[in-house]
């Protein structure tokens, strides 16, 4: 039997190369899809948390009450019914977000300050909630192995139904 012609070897090499390229492309697409899934999930978690906090902060009569209400919502959303040193640290680092939200949702204190100190309110823009949130997320990312928004992935174990 004769050895196969060289053009068959070349076509086989080209077919193998195409299969490898397709496999690599599918792997890249799967990785990109997974990344986009996380980004979407985190974006909606961010929106839902900040929306819930904004609702309680908007109705607060003062910054202290707003911060307490905001941190209570955060604890509830995370399912944190007990305190710990690590949880307290996360809550304390989240406080500037709540303060910025209160400042942006209640312009009355800035008006009062402006009447007492002319030009002060115009010199200092209100805190940026998104910047404060980004700063919080950045701190969390530097001090923890996973992003903050992973904390919202609650596993609810199934509980057996028992008839008495």
C-alpha positions as CSV (number, residue, x, y, z in Angstrom):
1,X,0.0,0.0,0.0
2,X,1.2,3.4,-0.8
3,X,1.6,6.2,1.8
4,X,-1.2,8.8,1.6
5,X,-0.6,11.8,-0.5
6,X,0.8,14.9,1.2
7,X,-2.2,17.0,0.4
8,X,-4.3,14.7,2.7
9,X,-1.8,15.4,5.5
10,X,-2.1,19.1,4.8
11,X,-5.9,19.0,4.8
12,X,-5.9,17.0,8.1
13,X,-3.6,19.6,9.7
14,X,-6.0,22.3,8.5
15,X,-9.0,20.5,9.9
16,X,-7.3,19.9,13.2
17,X,-6.3,23.6,13.4
18,X,-10.0,24.6,12.7
19,X,-11.2,22.3,15.4
20,X,-8.7,23.7,17.9
21,X,-9.7,27.3,16.9
22,X,-13.4,26.5,17.4
23,X,-12.8,24.9,20.8
24,X,-10.7,27.9,21.9
25,X,-13.4,30.3,20.7
26,X,-16.2,28.3,22.5
27,X,-14.1,28.4,25.7
28,X,-13.5,32.1,25.4
29,X,-17.3,32.7,24.8
30,X,-18.1,30.6,27.8
31,X,-15.7,32.6,30.0
32,X,-17.0,35.9,28.7
33,X,-20.6,34.8,29.2
34,X,-19.9,33.8,32.8
35,X,-18.2,37.2,33.4
36,X,-21.1,39.1,31.9
37,X,-23.5,37.0,34.0
38,X,-21.7,38.0,37.2
39,X,-21.6,41.7,36.1
40,X,-25.3,41.6,35.4
41,X,-26.1,39.9,38.7
42,X,-23.9,42.3,40.6
43,X,-25.4,45.3,38.9
44,X,-28.9,44.3,39.8
45,X,-27.9,43.4,43.4
46,X,-26.3,46.9,43.6
47,X,-29.5,48.5,42.2
48,X,-31.8,46.6,44.4
49,X,-29.8,47.2,47.6
50,X,-29.3,50.9,46.9
51,X,-33.0,51.3,45.9
52,X,-34.1,49.7,49.2
53,X,-31.7,51.9,51.2
54,X,-32.8,55.0,49.4
55,X,-36.4,54.4,50.3
56,X,-35.6,54.4,54.1
57,X,-33.0,57.2,53.9
58,X,-35.4,59.5,52.0
59,X,-37.9,59.4,54.8
60,X,-35.3,59.8,57.6
61,X,-35.5,62.9,59.8
62,X,-31.8,63.2,60.3
63,X,-28.5,61.7,59.2
64,X,-28.1,59.5,62.3
65,X,-31.5,58.0,61.7
66,X,-30.8,57.6,58.0
67,X,-27.5,55.8,58.6
68,X,-29.1,53.5,61.2
69,X,-32.0,52.7,58.8
70,X,-29.6,52.1,55.9
71,X,-27.4,49.8,57.9
72,X,-30.5,47.9,59.2
73,X,-31.6,47.4,55.6
74,X,-28.1,46.2,54.7
75,X,-28.1,43.7,57.6
76,X,-31.5,42.5,56.6
77,X,-30.6,42.1,52.9
78,X,-27.5,40.1,53.9
79,X,-29.4,38.0,56.4
80,X,-27.1,39.2,59.2
81,X,-29.1,38.9,62.4
82,X,-26.1,38.6,64.6
83,X,-23.1,40.8,65.1
84,X,-19.4,39.9,64.5
85,X,-16.2,41.9,64.2
86,X,-16.1,41.3,60.5
87,X,-19.7,42.2,59.9
88,X,-19.3,45.4,62.1
89,X,-16.3,46.4,60.0
90,X,-18.3,45.9,56.7
91,X,-21.2,48.0,58.2
92,X,-18.9,50.7,59.4
93,X,-17.2,50.9,55.9
94,X,-20.7,51.2,54.4
95,X,-21.7,54.2,56.5
96,X,-20.2,56.8,54.1
97,X,-22.5,55.4,51.4
98,X,-25.5,56.0,53.6
99,X,-24.2,59.5,54.6
100,X,-23.8,60.4,50.9
101,X,-27.2,59.1,50.1
102,X,-28.7,61.1,52.9
103,X,-26.9,64.3,51.8
104,X,-28.0,63.8,48.2
105,X,-31.6,63.1,49.1
106,X,-32.1,65.8,51.7
107,X,-31.0,69.2,50.5
108,X,-32.4,71.0,53.5
109,X,-29.3,70.8,55.7
110,X,-27.2,72.3,52.8
111,X,-29.7,75.2,52.6
112,X,-29.5,75.8,56.3
113,X,-25.7,75.8,56.1
114,X,-25.8,78.2,53.2
115,X,-27.8,80.7,55.2
116,X,-25.4,80.5,58.1
117,X,-22.2,80.6,55.9
118,X,-22.8,82.3,52.5
119,X,-21.1,80.6,49.6
120,X,-20.4,77.4,51.5
121,X,-23.0,75.2,49.9
122,X,-22.0,76.4,46.4
123,X,-18.3,75.6,47.1
124,X,-18.8,72.0,48.1
125,X,-20.8,69.7,45.8
126,X,-23.0,67.1,47.5
127,X,-21.3,63.7,48.1
128,X,-21.6,61.3,45.1
129,X,-23.4,58.1,46.2
130,X,-22.0,56.1,43.2
131,X,-18.4,57.2,44.1
132,X,-18.9,56.3,47.7
133,X,-20.3,52.9,46.7
134,X,-17.4,52.3,44.4
135,X,-15.0,53.2,47.1
136,X,-16.7,50.8,49.5
137,X,-16.6,48.0,46.8
138,X,-12.9,48.7,46.2
139,X,-12.1,48.5,49.9
140,X,-14.1,45.2,50.1
141,X,-12.3,43.8,47.1
142,X,-8.9,44.6,48.6
143,X,-9.7,43.0,51.9
144,X,-11.7,40.0,50.9
145,X,-11.2,37.1,48.4
146,X,-14.5,37.6,46.7
147,X,-16.6,40.7,45.6
148,X,-19.0,42.2,48.1
149,X,-22.0,41.2,46.0
150,X,-21.3,37.5,46.4
151,X,-22.6,37.9,50.0
152,X,-26.1,38.2,48.5
153,X,-25.9,34.6,47.3
154,X,-27.8,33.0,50.1
155,X,-28.0,29.3,50.2
156,X,-31.3,28.2,51.7
157,X,-31.1,24.6,52.8
158,X,-34.2,22.6,52.2
159,X,-36.0,21.8,55.4
160,X,-38.0,18.5,55.5
161,X,-41.7,18.8,56.0
162,X,-42.7,16.8,59.0
163,X,-46.3,15.8,59.7
164,X,-47.3,15.4,63.4
